[in-house]
Amino acid sequence: MKIVNYSYARKNFRKVLDEVVNDSEVTCVVSKGNQVVIMSKSDYDSMVETLYVTRSFQGGLTGMSDGKDEERYQAQFLGGGDTVK
């Protein structure tokens, strides 16, 4: 994981995003004790899918055996967040 301070990330935002996407490099931006992680959407989707499969395997998601698992997964994990424009 690459760690950069807020000032660097702000001044080089395009470069930071390009590195995150092109190199699958997760980047942590640090500012006055706060930390934010930037990762590519495809890496995020993979992580969420792995979490879903792991939780499903362990019985963590209940009531999802009626054939609509994929639809619920899409709504809960991939389409349920707010989009910032």
Backbone as CSV, one residue per row, in Angstrom:
resi,resn,N_x,N_y,N_z,CA_x,CA_y,CA_z,C_x,C_y,C_z
1,MET,0.848,-1.179,0.000,0.000,0.000,0.000,0.890,1.236,0.000
2,LYS,0.587,2.113,-0.903,1.323,3.376,-0.985,0.664,4.377,-0.032
3,ILE,1.461,5.156,0.677,0.932,6.160,1.604,1.431,7.534,1.157
4,VAL,0.486,8.449,0.990,0.830,9.823,0.600,0.094,10.794,1.509
5,ASN,0.649,12.000,1.659,-0.059,12.995,2.456,-1.096,13.719,1.585
6,TYR,-1.991,14.395,2.236,-3.098,15.063,1.554,-2.620,16.077,0.521
7,SER,-1.629,16.875,0.877,-1.132,17.908,-0.040,-0.616,17.295,-1.336
8,TYR,0.142,16.217,-1.219,0.652,15.540,-2.414,-0.499,14.989,-3.240
9,ALA,-1.456,14.341,-2.590,-2.594,13.761,-3.311,-3.405,14.835,-4.025
10,ARG,-3.591,15.963,-3.384,-4.351,17.062,-3.985,-3.626,17.634,-5.202
11,LYS,-2.333,17.855,-5.058,-1.550,18.441,-6.153,-1.351,17.468,-7.318
12,ASN,-1.358,16.178,-7.020,-1.073,15.149,-8.030,-2.228,14.158,-8.168
13,PHE,-3.434,14.666,-8.054,-4.599,13.777,-7.986,-4.703,12.863,-9.207
14,ARG,-4.535,13.407,-10.401,-4.613,12.587,-11.617,-3.555,11.477,-11.593
15,LYS,-2.340,11.815,-11.197,-1.261,10.827,-11.124,-1.583,9.737,-10.106
16,VAL,-2.077,10.143,-8.950,-2.443,9.175,-7.906,-3.522,8.234,-8.429
17,LEU,-4.556,8.783,-9.066,-5.629,7.937,-9.603,-5.121,7.005,-10.689
18,ASP,-4.271,7.516,-11.580,-3.717,6.673,-12.641,-2.911,5.515,-12.066
19,GLU,-2.109,5.782,-11.037,-1.328,4.722,-10.396,-2.247,3.687,-9.743
20,VAL,-3.296,4.160,-9.108,-4.245,3.250,-8.468,-4.871,2.321,-9.504
21,VAL,-5.302,2.884,-10.619,-5.990,2.090,-11.649,-5.010,1.234,-12.442
22,ASN,-3.939,1.830,-12.934,-3.019,1.111,-13.829,-2.185,0.056,-13.128
23,ASP,-1.836,0.295,-11.881,-0.954,-0.622,-11.154,-1.682,-1.435,-10.090
24,SER,-3.002,-1.291,-10.007,-3.776,-1.901,-8.917,-3.135,-1.585,-7.574
25,GLU,-2.707,-0.345,-7.448,-2.007,0.134,-6.249,-2.998,0.823,-5.321
26,VAL,-3.270,0.220,-4.186,-4.112,0.855,-3.184,-3.293,1.962,-2.539
27,THR,-3.883,3.140,-2.403,-3.174,4.286,-1.847,-3.916,4.818,-0.631
28,CYS,-3.180,5.084,0.418,-3.736,5.667,1.631,-3.339,7.141,1.670
29,VAL,-4.327,8.022,1.792,-4.082,9.458,1.891,-4.256,9.838,3.360
30,VAL,-3.215,10.467,3.918,-3.196,10.807,5.335,-3.262,12.321,5.492
31,SER,-4.139,12.774,6.407,-4.264,14.197,6.676,-4.676,14.414,8.119
32,LYS,-3.796,14.991,8.904,-4.087,15.340,10.303,-4.749,14.192,11.070
33,GLY,-4.163,13.032,10.979,-4.683,11.888,11.711,-5.794,11.127,11.017
34,ASN,-6.356,11.680,9.960,-7.379,10.980,9.193,-6.726,10.192,8.069
35,GLN,-7.330,9.083,7.718,-6.807,8.258,6.637,-7.939,7.848,5.718
36,VAL,-7.672,7.921,4.417,-8.632,7.518,3.402,-7.918,6.589,2.436
37,VAL,-8.574,5.506,2.054,-7.989,4.565,1.109,-8.631,4.767,-0.255
38,ILE,-7.782,4.840,-1.284,-8.253,4.949,-2.664,-7.897,3.639,-3.359
39,MET,-8.891,3.020,-3.978,-8.649,1.801,-4.748,-9.512,1.824,-5.998
40,SER,-9.117,1.054,-6.993,-9.869,1.033,-8.243,-11.226,0.370,-8.036
41,LYS,-12.158,0.728,-8.879,-13.509,0.152,-8.804,-13.457,-1.351,-9.029
42,SER,-12.635,-1.809,-9.975,-12.556,-3.251,-10.239,-11.973,-3.997,-9.040
43,ASP,-10.965,-3.419,-8.380,-10.431,-4.049,-7.172,-11.463,-4.048,-6.050
44,TYR,-12.209,-2.963,-5.932,-13.269,-2.881,-4.926,-14.337,-3.944,-5.191
45,ASP,-14.775,-4.054,-6.451,-15.794,-5.049,-6.801,-15.318,-6.459,-6.482
46,SER,-14.050,-6.754,-6.773,-13.491,-8.069,-6.462,-13.490,-8.327,-4.957
47,MET,-13.102,-7.312,-4.191,-13.078,-7.448,-2.745,-14.482,-7.693,-2.186
48,VAL,-15.454,-6.951,-2.694,-16.835,-7.101,-2.229,-17.374,-8.479,-2.603
49,GLU,-17.068,-8.936,-3.810,-17.527,-10.260,-4.216,-16.912,-11.344,-3.345
50,THR,-15.633,-11.210,-3.031,-14.978,-12.172,-2.144,-15.632,-12.161,-0.767
51,LEU,-15.927,-10.989,-0.259,-16.613,-10.874,1.022,-17.976,-11.543,0.961
52,TYR,-18.706,-11.298,-0.114,-20.036,-11.890,-0.278,-19.956,-13.414,-0.293
53,VAL,-19.036,-13.943,-1.078,-18.900,-15.396,-1.185,-18.498,-15.988,0.160
54,THR,-17.561,-15.348,0.837,-17.117,-15.829,2.141,-18.251,-15.808,3.150
55,ARG,-18.998,-14.707,3.183,-20.120,-14.604,4.125,-21.210,-15.597,3.782
56,SER,-21.476,-15.792,2.497,-22.501,-16.751,2.083,-22.093,-18.161,2.486
57,PHE,-20.832,-18.484,2.255,-20.317,-19.812,2.598,-20.422,-20.070,4.090
58,GLN,-20.196,-19.052,4.883,-20.245,-19.193,6.336,-21.658,-19.038,6.877
59,GLY,-22.629,-18.808,6.002,-24.001,-18.654,6.451,-24.298,-17.269,6.975
60,GLY,-23.467,-16.289,6.627,-23.639,-14.930,7.128,-24.802,-14.191,6.502
61,LEU,-25.185,-14.564,5.292,-26.332,-13.928,4.641,-27.485,-14.912,4.682
62,THR,-28.471,-14.620,5.491,-29.592,-15.532,5.649,-30.767,-15.083,4.809
63,GLY,-31.637,-16.009,4.514,-32.833,-15.690,3.758,-32.563,-15.403,2.295
64,MET,-31.478,-15.950,1.764,-31.130,-15.671,0.373,-31.107,-16.953,-0.450
65,SER,-32.030,-17.864,-0.177,-32.018,-19.144,-0.881,-33.207,-19.301,-1.820
66,ASP,-33.852,-18.210,-2.188,-35.037,-18.302,-3.042,-34.731,-18.042,-4.512
67,GLY,-33.453,-18.160,-4.916,-33.098,-17.993,-6.313,-32.815,-16.562,-6.723
68,LYS,-32.875,-15.633,-5.805,-32.635,-14.232,-6.140,-31.349,-13.719,-5.505
69,ASP,-30.410,-14.626,-5.242,-29.156,-14.246,-4.595,-28.403,-13.183,-5.385
70,GLU,-28.240,-13.408,-6.688,-27.471,-12.485,-7.508,-28.131,-11.112,-7.538
71,GLU,-29.443,-11.076,-7.627,-30.171,-9.794,-7.648,-29.974,-9.044,-6.336
72,ARG,-30.061,-9.740,-5.235,-29.857,-9.112,-3.929,-28.409,-8.652,-3.763
73,TYR,-27.477,-9.488,-4.229,-26.068,-9.128,-4.166,-25.810,-7.831,-4.918
74,GLN,-26.347,-7.735,-6.135,-26.170,-6.524,-6.936,-26.735,-5.313,-6.189
75,ALA,-27.924,-5.449,-5.634,-28.558,-4.330,-4.939,-27.813,-3.962,-3.662
76,GLN,-27.406,-4.983,-2.910,-26.785,-4.724,-1.611,-25.363,-4.209,-1.730
77,PHE,-24.570,-4.801,-2.611,-23.148,-4.488,-2.625,-22.704,-3.620,-3.792
78,LEU,-23.283,-3.793,-4.961,-22.769,-3.082,-6.117,-23.600,-1.852,-6.469
79,GLY,-24.885,-1.865,-6.180,-25.699,-0.730,-6.561,-26.280,0.027,-5.394
80,GLY,-25.942,-0.385,-4.184,-26.573,0.214,-3.025,-25.922,1.478,-2.501
81,GLY,-24.761,1.823,-3.017,-24.066,3.002,-2.508,-24.464,4.267,-3.237
82,ASP,-24.179,5.376,-2.607,-24.441,6.674,-3.231,-23.343,6.976,-4.244
83,THR,-23.725,7.630,-5.299,-22.756,8.054,-6.303,-22.481,9.526,-6.119
84,VAL,-21.231,9.881,-5.999,-20.833,11.270,-5.854,-20.471,11.805,-7.224
85,LYS,-21.069,12.904,-7.608,-20.779,13.480,-8.929,-20.037,14.779,-8.800
